Amino acid sequence: MDRLFFYIKPEKVIGTNFTLDAEESHHLIHVLRKDIGTEIWLLNGIGTAYSAIIGSIENKRVSGHVLRTFPGYGENMVPMHLALAILKGDRMKLAIEKATEMGVHSIIPLVLDRCIKRNLNTDRMKKIVASATKQCARSRIPEIAEPITMKEWLQNTDGTRRLACTLDSNVSINALNKKKSFTSSQSVSVIIGPEGDFSVREHRMMRDEEIDFISLGSRRLRSETAVVSVLTIINELINT
């Protein structure tokens, strides 16, 4: 039987009791038409899932009892962070949606030299992230930051393992993994530039910070394709 997933605010799970909010209750009662005794799954958005059973439907609210708790449900052992140049139109939406499905812990939009678009509706992106998180049954909703510059990103990620996907590199992620396993790293931060790649100035800034430059092959990929490609490979390395 397919699992039914619903968001629940962490404070709405008290001991072994839970109460869904009005929106999730409406979806369960009027859209899915479920009733008392139905087993459901709850995602609290900060890293925990619960299996539960509906015990009551009163005043348009669903409540019930938690059966089991699952810390870290659907999450990676090693946190992944994505820094992505702001892309035009639906390409940014697609990239953020897929990054969420691939398990990133946070998404940092970047205003880079070659970005055509230089602003982002982060409220809309947060809704996309929340929807994608629920769809793929993750227990943690990734954070999405306000857009920042390359300089700010370098300052904020000092001390983490940082990878830059660039056309100027011929080093594979597998080659880097042989030198130092990704499973031994506290976290991995990946930066992906716009269609025209990073500027000369940005390449220099990253080299000065000793960022690892990696290649995703000989073909020139769209930025949103690079997101899926690099996160798929890292997922494979950290989960094996």
Secondary structure in CASP SS format (residue, H / E / C, confidence):
PFRMAT SS
TARGET T0000
AUTHOR 0000-0000-0000
METHOD secondary structure of the structure
MODEL  1
M C 1.00
D C 1.00
R C 1.00
L C 1.00
F E 1.00
F E 1.00
Y E 1.00
I C 1.00
K C 1.00
P H 1.00
E H 1.00
K H 1.00
V E 1.00
I E 1.00
G C 1.00
T C 1.00
N E 1.00
F E 1.00
T E 1.00
L C 1.00
D C 1.00
A H 1.00
E H 1.00
E H 1.00
S H 1.00
H H 1.00
H H 1.00
L H 1.00
I H 1.00
H H 1.00
V H 1.00
L C 1.00
R C 1.00
K C 1.00
D C 1.00
I C 1.00
G C 1.00
T C 1.00
E E 1.00
I E 1.00
W E 1.00
L E 1.00
L E 1.00
N C 1.00
G E 1.00
I E 1.00
G C 1.00
T E 1.00
A E 1.00
Y E 1.00
S E 1.00
A E 1.00
I E 1.00
I E 1.00
G E 1.00
S E 1.00
I E 1.00
E E 1.00
N C 1.00
K C 1.00
R E 1.00
V E 1.00
S E 1.00
G E 1.00
H E 1.00
V E 1.00
L E 1.00
R E 1.00
T E 1.00
F E 1.00
P E 1.00
G C 1.00
Y C 1.00
G C 1.00
E C 1.00
N C 1.00
M C 1.00
V C 1.00
P C 1.00
M E 1.00
H E 1.00
L E 1.00
A E 1.00
L E 1.00
A E 1.00
I C 1.00
L C 1.00
K C 1.00
G C 1.00
D H 1.00
R H 1.00
M H 1.00
K H 1.00
L H 1.00
A H 1.00
I H 1.00
E H 1.00
K H 1.00
A H 1.00
T H 1.00
E H 1.00
M C 1.00
G C 1.00
V C 1.00
H C 1.00
S E 1.00
I E 1.00
I E 1.00
P E 1.00
L E 1.00
V C 1.00
L C 1.00
D C 1.00
R C 1.00
C C 1.00
I C 1.00
K C 1.00
R C 1.00
N C 1.00
L C 1.00
N C 1.00
T H 1.00
D H 1.00
R H 1.00
M H 1.00
K H 1.00
K H 1.00
I H 1.00
V H 1.00
A H 1.00
S H 1.00
A H 1.00
T H 1.00
K H 1.00
Q H 1.00
C C 1.00
A C 1.00
R C 1.00
S C 1.00
R E 1.00
I C 1.00
P C 1.00
E E 1.00
I E 1.00
A C 1.00
E C 1.00
P C 1.00
I E 1.00
T C 1.00
M H 1.00
K H 1.00
E H 1.00
W H 1.00
L H 1.00
Q H 1.00
N H 1.00
T C 1.00
D C 1.00
G C 1.00
T C 1.00
R E 1.00
R E 1.00
L E 1.00
A E 1.00
C E 1.00
T C 1.00
L C 1.00
D C 1.00
S C 1.00
N C 1.00
V C 1.00
S C 1.00
I H 1.00
N H 1.00
A H 1.00
L H 1.00
N H 1.00
K H 1.00
K H 1.00
K C 1.00
S C 1.00
F H 1.00
T H 1.00
S H 1.00
S C 1.00
Q C 1.00
S C 1.00
V E 1.00
S E 1.00
V E 1.00
I E 1.00
I E 1.00
G C 1.00
P C 1.00
E C 1.00
G C 1.00
D C 1.00
F C 1.00
S C 1.00
V H 1.00
R H 1.00
E H 1.00
H H 1.00
R H 1.00
M H 1.00
M H 1.00
R H 1.00
D H 1.00
E C 1.00
E C 1.00
I C 1.00
D E 1.00
F E 1.00
I E 1.00
S C 1.00
L C 1.00
G C 1.00
S C 1.00
R C 1.00
R C 1.00
L C 1.00
R C 1.00
S H 1.00
E H 1.00
T H 1.00
A H 1.00
V H 1.00
V H 1.00
S H 1.00
V H 1.00
L H 1.00
T H 1.00
I H 1.00
I H 1.00
N H 1.00
E H 1.00
L H 1.00
I H 1.00
N C 1.00
T C 1.00
END
